[in-house]
Amino acid sequence: MRESIIARLIPVALVIVGVVSLYLWLKRDAAARFTHRLPIPDNILQASSDENGEGPIRGELLRFDGVPADLPGAWPRFRGAGFDAISTEKVALAQTWSPDGPAVLWSIDVGEGYAGAAILAGRVYLMDYDRPKEADVIRCLSLEDGKDIWRYSYHIKVKRWHGMSRTVPAVTEKYVVALGPKCHLTCLDSQTGQFRWMLNLVRDFNCTVPDWYAGQCPLIDDGKAIIAVGGDTLMMAVDCNTGEIVWRSPNPNGWLMTHSSVIPAEFKGTRMYVYCASGGVVGISAEDGSILWEINDWKIRVANVPSPVVTGDGLIFLSGGYQAGSMMLQLNRENGTINAQPTFRLEPEVFGSEQQTPIFYDGHIYGIRPDKLLTCLDLNGQVVWTSPGTHRFGSRGLGPYMIADGKIYIMNDEGVLTLAKATPAGYEQLAEAKVLDGPESWGPMAIASGRLILRDMNRMICLDVTGQ
């Protein structure tokens, strides 16, 4: 009897399994064959493939009630408009503060990391990470009150690895380009957040994700996104409008991506991009991506984080941590070619910078060296002054700094903001206040219209530093 019932049920079960299998197969196949032919809702946008190249990433655009501020000024990329961490806005800033520090205009929670802000047209742009949703998030906020205007997100699993997001977007009136922790390069409409294109650098160009995730900040130059890739392509230019590759540089040495960012430079009429790759420093033609010069005298054994500092007359200053110290390169042109030669090298105790990029200002270089002292150098590598031993900047000396209105703003690791004069005459502190709880307030600063944006591991704030 029992065997008879089982015998009658087997054909039914086989039919059910067949129907389910057919449904799943059709569903999968239809997605594979027809995704690009069907209209996509405004808030569900096709992007690239997932990190393993196994299927499409579907990004989501959400709009909120934030409104762009009616404020001038811009900090449109990593280290500002001039790639030098110097604000040239004609805004009078406060000479000192009360013990409580500058007024906090707004404060928001952010995903764990060190990603700094870009500012343009009253909007603040941030590369963030949403841990509960396991998604990279490109956020557009109001400079007025920090409210979200829109968010574009795509699903990527990122584990805690000494923070997650740590790059600054590049933004123009038309485009915003951001690099995610696992090297997804995304371009959106900077006003609406509408998706334009995405490149998976790992899958498409054999890029290796750096330790602690990507830290390179992309730039936009003449309508092209410039990114140093490593792997199959040392550097490339991508048309922001179409996503098409304009040029690709060869990578004969097999150099890898670092945390350093690409910096534009010009030498004797030749425009180039200077980059600290894993095995040395290179100058790439801005016209066609050809390699103009390279030098392997500068290598950092663990991680190259600071970017090159262009100081004029063919001089390029390099610095790093992990006992790298610093070096000055001199570009020369001989028989129609450009070469680079070191002019001096400094031991780390004289000057080195593990994480932040030093600032060249008024003929001098400013930065925090390994003993956590603010240091002023001349262009011959001589120490002009250091801050006194009673004014060390944090437990590790890894916080950011920038210059505005002739003053240098310095964050320490624990959220203390210091204001000092930016002058070779000597260290002169003007004010100090704890403005963030920490830990690790390392994100690059941004300023526009007298509004200074800072962050620690989990929070971003906007301070009023005008001279009211």
SVG drawing of the C-alpha trace seen along z (x, -y; Angstrom):
<svg xmlns="http://www.w3.org/2000/svg" viewBox="-2 -89 73 91">
<polyline fill="none" stroke="black" stroke-width="0.4" points="0.0,0.0 2.8,-2.4 4.8,-1.6 1.7,-2.2 1.2,-5.7 4.8,-6.6 4.7,-5.4 1.7,-7.6 3.4,-10.7 6.7,-10.4 5.3,-11.7 3.6,-14.6 6.8,-15.5 8.8,-15.4 6.3,-17.7 6.6,-20.2 10.4,-20.1 10.3,-20.6 8.0,-23.6 10.1,-25.2 13.3,-24.6 11.8,-26.0 10.6,-29.1 14.0,-29.7 15.8,-29.1 13.6,-31.5 13.9,-34.1 17.7,-33.9 18.0,-33.7 15.6,-36.6 17.6,-38.8 20.8,-37.9 19.4,-38.5 17.0,-41.3 18.2,-43.6 19.7,-46.2 16.7,-46.2 14.1,-47.0 13.5,-50.5 15.0,-50.9 13.2,-52.9 14.8,-56.2 15.8,-54.8 17.2,-51.4 20.1,-52.0 22.3,-49.5 25.9,-49.9 28.8,-47.4 29.3,-43.8 29.8,-42.7 33.2,-42.4 33.6,-38.8 32.3,-39.6 29.4,-37.2 26.5,-39.5 25.2,-43.1 25.5,-45.6 22.2,-47.4 22.6,-50.8 19.8,-52.7 19.2,-56.4 17.2,-57.9 16.2,-61.5 15.6,-63.4 14.4,-66.9 17.8,-68.5 18.3,-71.7 21.7,-73.1 22.9,-76.1 23.0,-79.5 26.6,-79.9 29.7,-80.6 33.0,-78.9 34.3,-75.4 36.5,-72.6 35.8,-70.4 38.3,-67.5 41.0,-66.1 43.2,-69.0 40.9,-71.6 40.8,-73.4 44.6,-73.8 45.5,-70.3 47.5,-72.0 45.2,-72.0 45.2,-75.8 42.0,-77.9 42.2,-81.1 38.7,-82.4 38.6,-86.0 36.7,-85.2 38.0,-86.6 38.4,-83.8 38.4,-84.0 41.8,-84.8 40.9,-82.9 38.1,-80.9 36.6,-80.5 37.6,-77.3 34.5,-75.6 35.8,-76.1 33.9,-77.4 30.2,-77.0 29.0,-73.7 26.5,-74.3 25.6,-70.7 26.7,-67.2 25.9,-63.8 26.7,-60.2 28.8,-58.6 30.0,-55.1 33.2,-53.9 36.2,-55.3 38.3,-58.4 36.6,-59.7 36.7,-63.5 34.3,-65.8 34.2,-67.7 32.2,-70.9 30.6,-72.7 27.6,-74.9 26.3,-74.6 26.5,-70.8 28.8,-68.5 29.8,-65.2 30.9,-62.1 32.0,-58.6 30.4,-56.6 29.6,-53.0 26.3,-51.7 27.2,-48.6 23.6,-47.4 22.8,-47.4 26.3,-46.4 26.5,-49.1 28.9,-51.8 27.0,-55.1 27.8,-58.3 26.1,-61.1 25.1,-64.6 24.4,-66.8 23.4,-70.5 26.2,-72.7 23.6,-74.7 22.4,-72.0 23.9,-68.6 20.7,-67.1 20.8,-64.6 19.8,-65.8 20.3,-62.4 22.2,-59.1 23.4,-56.7 24.3,-53.2 25.3,-49.8 25.7,-46.5 29.3,-45.6 30.4,-43.5 33.1,-45.4 34.5,-44.1 36.0,-46.3 39.7,-46.7 40.9,-49.7 38.0,-51.7 36.1,-51.3 35.6,-54.3 38.6,-56.6 38.5,-58.5 37.3,-62.0 35.1,-62.4 36.0,-64.8 33.1,-67.1 32.4,-69.6 29.1,-71.3 28.2,-68.2 29.9,-65.2 30.9,-63.6 33.4,-60.7 34.1,-58.5 36.3,-55.5 34.8,-52.9 36.8,-50.8 37.1,-47.8 38.0,-50.0 34.6,-50.6 35.0,-53.9 31.6,-55.6 30.4,-58.7 27.1,-60.4 25.4,-63.6 26.6,-65.9 23.3,-67.7 20.8,-64.9 22.8,-61.8 21.7,-60.2 23.9,-57.2 26.3,-57.7 28.8,-54.8 30.8,-52.5 34.1,-50.7 35.1,-47.6 38.9,-48.2 39.6,-44.8 37.7,-42.8 38.3,-45.0 41.9,-46.1 43.4,-43.5 43.8,-46.1 44.8,-44.9 42.9,-46.5 45.4,-48.0 45.7,-47.0 43.1,-48.7 41.1,-49.3 41.4,-52.0 42.7,-55.4 43.4,-57.1 41.2,-60.1 40.2,-60.5 40.4,-63.8 38.5,-65.3 40.6,-67.2 39.1,-68.7 36.0,-66.4 38.0,-63.3 38.3,-61.2 42.0,-60.4 42.8,-57.3 45.9,-55.3 45.0,-51.6 48.0,-49.3 47.6,-45.8 47.1,-46.0 47.0,-49.8 49.3,-52.1 46.9,-55.1 44.0,-56.0 41.7,-58.8 37.9,-58.1 35.5,-60.4 33.1,-61.5 30.2,-61.9 30.4,-58.5 32.5,-56.3 34.8,-55.5 38.5,-55.1 40.3,-58.1 43.9,-56.7 45.6,-54.1 49.2,-54.1 51.3,-50.9 52.6,-49.3 55.8,-47.6 57.0,-47.3 53.8,-45.8 53.4,-48.6 50.4,-48.4 47.9,-51.0 48.8,-52.8 46.9,-55.2 48.6,-58.1 46.6,-60.3 47.4,-61.6 48.6,-65.2 48.7,-67.4 51.9,-69.3 53.5,-71.3 57.1,-71.4 58.5,-73.5 55.1,-73.5 54.4,-69.8 51.3,-68.9 51.6,-65.7 50.2,-63.6 52.6,-62.6 51.9,-59.5 53.6,-57.5 53.0,-53.8 54.2,-50.8 57.6,-50.6 58.4,-54.2 57.3,-57.6 56.1,-58.3 55.1,-61.3 52.4,-60.5 51.5,-62.7 48.2,-64.5 47.8,-64.4 48.0,-60.7 49.0,-58.8 52.5,-58.0 55.2,-57.6 57.3,-60.8 59.6,-59.8 59.9,-57.3 62.2,-56.8 62.4,-53.9 64.5,-55.6 61.3,-56.2 59.6,-53.1 57.7,-52.6 57.8,-49.1 54.3,-49.0 52.0,-51.7 52.5,-54.9 49.8,-57.3 50.9,-60.9 50.7,-62.4 53.4,-64.2 53.8,-67.9 54.6,-70.1 56.7,-73.1 57.5,-74.7 60.5,-74.9 60.3,-71.1 60.7,-70.3 58.5,-67.5 58.5,-66.8 57.8,-63.2 57.2,-62.0 56.1,-58.9 55.9,-56.8 57.4,-53.4 60.9,-54.9 60.7,-56.4 61.5,-60.0 61.3,-62.4 62.9,-63.2 63.0,-66.1 63.0,-65.3 64.2,-67.7 62.8,-67.3 65.2,-68.1 64.8,-68.1 67.6,-66.7 67.5,-66.0 63.7,-66.3 63.1,-63.9 62.3,-64.5 64.1,-62.8 63.9,-63.0 66.8,-63.1 66.8,-63.3 68.3,-66.5 68.2,-65.5 66.7,-62.9 65.8,-63.4 65.8,-60.8 62.4,-60.3 63.5,-62.0 64.2,-65.2 60.9,-64.9 58.5,-62.2 54.7,-62.0 53.0,-58.6 49.5,-59.6 48.8,-63.2 50.3,-65.1 52.4,-68.1 51.6,-71.6 53.7,-73.9 52.9,-77.5 54.8,-80.8 58.1,-79.0 58.0,-76.6 56.7,-73.1 54.6,-72.4 53.7,-69.0 53.6,-66.7 56.7,-64.5 56.9,-61.2 57.5,-62.8 54.1,-64.5 55.6,-68.0 54.4,-70.5 57.5,-71.2 58.4,-74.0 61.0,-73.1 62.7,-75.2 63.1,-73.9 66.7,-72.8 65.4,-70.4 66.5,-72.5 64.2,-72.6 63.2,-76.2 61.2,-75.5 59.1,-72.9 56.3,-73.3 57.5,-73.1 57.5,-69.7 54.4,-70.8 52.5,-71.1 52.5,-67.6 49.6,-66.7 47.9,-63.5 49.0,-60.1 50.1,-59.1 50.3,-62.4 48.1,-61.2 45.5,-64.0 44.9,-66.3 45.8,-69.9 45.1,-72.7 45.8,-76.4 43.2,-79.2 43.4,-83.0 47.1,-82.7 46.4,-80.3 47.0,-76.5 44.2,-74.3 45.5,-71.1 43.6,-68.1 45.1,-65.6 44.1,-62.0 41.7,-62.6 39.6,-65.4 41.4,-68.5 41.5,-71.3 44.4,-73.8 44.8,-77.1 48.2,-78.6 49.9,-81.1 51.2,-79.7 54.5,-81.6 58.2,-80.7 58.8,-83.1 58.0,-80.4 55.2,-78.5 52.5,-80.8 49.4,-79.1 46.2,-81.1 43.5,-78.8 42.7,-75.2 39.5,-73.3 38.3,-69.7 35.6,-69.5 35.2,-65.8 35.2,-62.8 37.4,-60.6 38.8,-58.1 41.1,-58.7 40.0,-62.0 42.0,-61.5 39.7,-62.5 41.0,-65.3 39.5,-68.7 37.4,-70.8 36.4,-74.5 34.0,-76.8 32.4,-80.1 34.0,-79.9 32.5,-76.5 35.1,-73.9 34.1,-70.2 35.9,-67.7 35.3,-64.1 36.5,-61.3 35.9,-57.6 32.1,-57.8 31.0,-61.5 31.2,-64.5 30.8,-68.1 30.6,-71.5 32.1,-74.4 31.7,-78.2 35.2,-79.5 34.4,-83.0 35.6,-86.0 32.2,-87.0"/>
</svg>
